[in-house]
Amino acid sequence: METPTKSNKVHLGRKISRIREIRGIKQDHLAIELGVSQQTISKIEQSEDVEDAMLDKIAGVLGVSVEAIKNFSEEVLIFHIQNMHDNASAYQYNYQCHYNPLDKVVELYERLLASEREKLELLKKGNQ
């Protein structure tokens, strides 16, 4: 098993920064939610390591798990976005309707007609 060195060590601060940017959260908002200063957030994002307690709080505010932060990868994100887009478009074009839409229109029309007949009967009874 390979031990992390300075060159291949996980840089949690950069990952936090990138996830924060993707989520559209500003440093000052993250700071307010965590009860710290914006400068503290800046220092955290420049740090390779983040305390577990702080990492847990940051994950909560960002709406992701601690593991998602630790395992974050731009390449994986791009891959998932591309696949989700491809799957969404495939679903859109392969959608099959399991009922006849005209039957639903006729059913709605019949219900509206019955409702109008009931109203008419009530008005006739009220005038008598």
Disulfide bonds with the S-S distance in Angstrom:
none
